[in-house]
Amino acid sequence: MSKSKGKIVIAGGGIGGVSAAMGLANRGYQVEVLEQAPAFGEIGAGIQIGPNAFHAMDYLGVGEQARAKAVYIDKLVMMDGISGEEVAHIDVGDSFRRRFGNPYAVIHRADLHSVFLDACRSHPNVTLINNQVVTGYANTANGAKVVTASGEQFEGDAVIGADGVRSRIRAQMTGGDELRLSGHVAYRAVLKIEEMPEDLRWNAATLWAGPKCHMVHYPLQGWKTFNLVATFVTDVTHVGANEAGTREEVLDRFGHVVPRARKLLEIPKTWRRWVLGDRDPIETWIDGRVVLLGDAAHPTHQYFAQGACMAMEDSVMLSHQLEAHGGDFAAAFADYQAARLVRAYRVVISSRLIGKHIYHPEGAERLLRNAVMGAKTQTDWCDGLQWLYGGTGLSQADLKSAA
Ligand SMILES: Cc1cc2nc3c(=O)[nH]c(=O)nc-3n(C[C@H](O)[C@H](O)[C@H](O)COP(=O)(O)OP(=O)(O)OC[C@H]3O[C@@H](n4cnc5c(N)ncnc54)[C@H](O)[C@@H]3O)c2cc1C
């Protein structure tokens, strides 16, 4: 192991925090990750990961471990929730994999997170500390520090704010920018494979798009379970995560959707619900030796299925820039931000548009969507996604030289 290049404190131990820890530890930094929860872990169920995430995970040294836990679907399918007909699909089989150099997959969130956690736990440069609620930060003479609710201070050469959509680090940096309600609630449940109707046990990430609502399902955990997410337009005025949800509410909001899809919503005995939000783009993620990463920098709606992928890409770019600049934090942070800002915000803005104009339209807009999407060829789809799935924002040469 090379001599330590310095110490970095990370606020937040989600996928962003633990992936950054691995990237930096592999580059010779000592890393402390502070997590507010009593234990490191992930709530929720499935997550989709594009080829760009696999490029990132390879760079971060966990690609093979993640591949072993993923389910490799054949297609991304969009169904019309009113007619019950297929609108379009993207084939993510061999030709897609060859084009983008990696697969499109689905994985249980806890499995993805645990791959990074295990790597962190066995890395001599990483210290994981739970039960620490970061309340703020300060730049110091030689670096930066965070303060936690317990009154302790954790100081390093730099601080990374990876504390999610309600980031305290971002709030202090920006003076408190508004969380923007999407106007949507997502209900999540996991079905056992035998609970899933046989006619819908597709090896696909399937999306049923109904006016003002949509549902997504895909297999997980070696086909033992199915992930089910039902999202609808709402007038709820707060943002919330992992609240208890009622069966009646979700069934009521999908009353207009074809029975073949709607019947899925009758299966779960319990639901958890997320009231979703994002934030408008900001022009800087840096304050001296403090920098934002993941949802703290660019929280997004889930409609592009890319928030966690972007957090892992951030970790790649930050590690790469620190290495490239020989530990010059100011130069590395500036180049990290320059490389990440447009790409990450393209996902944020695209996700807003996808939610509104692809997943939820009604009337003539629904017919327009079906006609335009239905006319696309597989080449059209792949060409349109090249900017996203073709890499991580880092050149292929840089990605390979580090792996
Ligand atoms: C319904 C839904 C579906 C999604 N589907 C996908 C998908 O298919 N593909 C995809 O790529 N992304 C998806 N996402 C987005 C993805 O979940 C996020 O973008 C990703 O989790 C961001 O990781 P993060 O580490 O930046 O933030 P988080 O996951 O929010 O982690 C932040 C961590 O910091 C901790 N923390 C917060 N505040 C403090 C504090 N003050 N002190 C200490 N610790 C703190 C939290 O406890 C948490 O552990 C989805 C999101 C939702 C809501």
The ligand as an SDF file (V2000), in Angstrom:
LIG
                    3D

 53 58  0  0  0  0  0  0  0  0999 V2000
  -37.9680    5.5910   -5.9440 C   0  0  0  0  0  0  0  0  0  0  0  0
  -36.5300    5.7730   -6.3760 C   0  0  0  0  0  0  0  0  0  0  0  0
  -36.0050    4.9610   -7.3870 C   0  0  0  0  0  0  0  0  0  0  0  0
  -34.6930    5.1410   -7.8360 C   0  0  0  0  0  0  0  0  0  0  0  0
  -34.2110    4.3460   -8.8280 N   0  0  0  0  0  0  0  0  0  0  0  0
  -32.9440    4.5110   -9.2750 C   0  0  0  0  0  0  0  0  0  0  0  0
  -32.4240    3.6710  -10.3030 C   0  0  0  0  0  0  0  0  0  0  0  0
  -33.1150    2.7910  -10.8040 O   0  0  0  0  0  0  0  0  0  0  0  0
  -31.1280    3.8730  -10.7110 N   0  0  0  0  0  0  0  0  0  0  0  0
  -30.3230    4.8490  -10.1530 C   0  0  0  0  0  0  0  0  0  0  0  0
  -29.1570    4.9710  -10.5490 O   0  0  0  0  0  0  0  0  0  0  0  0
  -30.8120    5.6680   -9.1810 N   0  0  0  0  0  0  0  0  0  0  0  0
  -32.0790    5.5210   -8.7290 C   0  0  0  0  0  0  0  0  0  0  0  0
  -32.5670    6.3320   -7.7360 N   0  0  0  0  0  0  0  0  0  0  0  0
  -31.7150    7.4370   -7.2300 C   0  0  0  0  0  0  0  0  0  0  0  0
  -30.7260    6.9540   -6.1870 C   0  0  0  0  0  0  0  0  0  0  0  0
  -31.3930    6.2790   -5.1560 O   0  0  0  0  0  0  0  0  0  0  0  0
  -29.9690    8.1480   -5.5980 C   0  0  0  0  0  0  0  0  0  0  0  0
  -29.5620    9.0120   -6.6230 O   0  0  0  0  0  0  0  0  0  0  0  0
  -28.7430    7.6570   -4.8200 C   0  0  0  0  0  0  0  0  0  0  0  0
  -29.1660    6.8990   -3.7110 O   0  0  0  0  0  0  0  0  0  0  0  0
  -27.8910    8.8410   -4.3650 C   0  0  0  0  0  0  0  0  0  0  0  0
  -26.8720    8.3750   -3.5190 O   0  0  0  0  0  0  0  0  0  0  0  0
  -26.2040    9.3730   -2.4640 P   0  0  0  0  0  0  0  0  0  0  0  0
  -25.2230    8.5390   -1.6980 O   0  0  0  0  0  0  0  0  0  0  0  0
  -25.7360   10.5840   -3.1440 O   0  0  0  0  0  0  0  0  0  0  0  0
  -27.3970    9.8380   -1.5250 O   0  0  0  0  0  0  0  0  0  0  0  0
  -28.2280    8.9400   -0.5010 P   0  0  0  0  0  0  0  0  0  0  0  0
  -28.5200    7.6050   -1.0640 O   0  0  0  0  0  0  0  0  0  0  0  0
  -29.3860    9.7670   -0.0740 O   0  0  0  0  0  0  0  0  0  0  0  0
  -27.2370    8.7470    0.7300 O   0  0  0  0  0  0  0  0  0  0  0  0
  -26.9600    9.7870    1.6180 C   0  0  0  0  0  0  0  0  0  0  0  0
  -26.4690    9.1680    2.9140 C   0  0  0  0  0  0  0  0  0  0  0  0
  -26.0860   10.2130    3.7860 O   0  0  0  0  0  0  0  0  0  0  0  0
  -26.6640   10.0170    5.0500 C   0  0  0  0  0  0  0  0  0  0  0  0
  -26.8560   11.3390    5.6310 N   0  0  0  0  0  0  0  0  0  0  0  0
  -27.7740   12.2670    5.2790 C   0  0  0  0  0  0  0  0  0  0  0  0
  -27.6340   13.3670    6.0310 N   0  0  0  0  0  0  0  0  0  0  0  0
  -26.5880   13.1310    6.8700 C   0  0  0  0  0  0  0  0  0  0  0  0
  -25.9620   13.8880    7.8710 C   0  0  0  0  0  0  0  0  0  0  0  0
  -26.3730   15.1250    8.1680 N   0  0  0  0  0  0  0  0  0  0  0  0
  -24.9130   13.3400    8.5340 N   0  0  0  0  0  0  0  0  0  0  0  0
  -24.4740   12.0800    8.2250 C   0  0  0  0  0  0  0  0  0  0  0  0
  -25.0500   11.3230    7.2900 N   0  0  0  0  0  0  0  0  0  0  0  0
  -26.0840   11.8330    6.6140 C   0  0  0  0  0  0  0  0  0  0  0  0
  -27.9610    9.2720    4.7710 C   0  0  0  0  0  0  0  0  0  0  0  0
  -28.4050    8.5490    5.9100 O   0  0  0  0  0  0  0  0  0  0  0  0
  -27.5450    8.3720    3.6310 C   0  0  0  0  0  0  0  0  0  0  0  0
  -26.9800    7.1700    4.0870 O   0  0  0  0  0  0  0  0  0  0  0  0
  -33.8790    6.1670   -7.2630 C   0  0  0  0  0  0  0  0  0  0  0  0
  -34.3970    6.9600   -6.2400 C   0  0  0  0  0  0  0  0  0  0  0  0
  -35.7060    6.7720   -5.8020 C   0  0  0  0  0  0  0  0  0  0  0  0
  -36.2300    7.6480   -4.7050 C   0  0  0  0  0  0  0  0  0  0  0  0
  1  2  1  0
  2  3  1  0
  2 52  2  0
  3  4  2  0
  4  5  1  0
  4 50  1  0
  5  6  2  0
  6  7  1  0
  6 13  1  0
  7  8  2  0
  7  9  1  0
  9 10  1  0
 10 11  2  0
 10 12  1  0
 12 13  2  0
 13 14  1  0
 14 15  1  0
 14 50  1  0
 15 16  1  0
 16 17  1  0
 16 18  1  0
 18 19  1  0
 18 20  1  0
 20 21  1  0
 20 22  1  0
 22 23  1  0
 23 24  1  0
 24 25  2  0
 24 26  1  0
 24 27  1  0
 27 28  1  0
 28 29  2  0
 28 30  1  0
 28 31  1  0
 31 32  1  0
 32 33  1  0
 33 34  1  0
 33 48  1  0
 34 35  1  0
 35 36  1  0
 35 46  1  0
 36 37  1  0
 36 45  1  0
 37 38  2  0
 38 39  1  0
 39 40  1  0
 39 45  2  0
 40 41  1  0
 40 42  2  0
 42 43  1  0
 43 44  2  0
 44 45  1  0
 46 47  1  0
 46 48  1  0
 48 49  1  0
 50 51  2  0
 51 52  1  0
 52 53  1  0
M  END
$$$$
